[in-house]
Amino acid sequence: MLLQKLQQFMYGRYGGDKFSLFLLILALIISILGSFFWPVALLADAIFLYVLFRMLSRNHAARQKEYYAFLRFWTPVENWIKFQNTRFRDRKTYQYFHCPQCKQRLRAPRGKGKIQVTCQKCHNVFQIKT
């Protein structure tokens, strides 16, 4: 019964997305820092209110415009974090390096000595020690 009422209330509203989650985490961090300096806590409260406004908004076009602007910033950061995670996971198996000509990111198995590498993007051939 209560769940149905909540679903009816949220019908047609924007809801949550990655930007809202990012703002919630940011507000939580600022709130923790605000426990030492109270004006900073007001900023965290303002962010919490903005997240609530975004989630309850019915103006989907404006919220999606904000979301896509956020994704232009966040996607490269997220991809960099994922690559660093992969690089750390494969640190004993592969060595990562860049092509000297086109700067394409490449990898080679570790422990093979000096090997000849051909870049798949620019077809530059060069040697690297693994």
Disulfide bonds with the S-S distance in Angstrom:
none
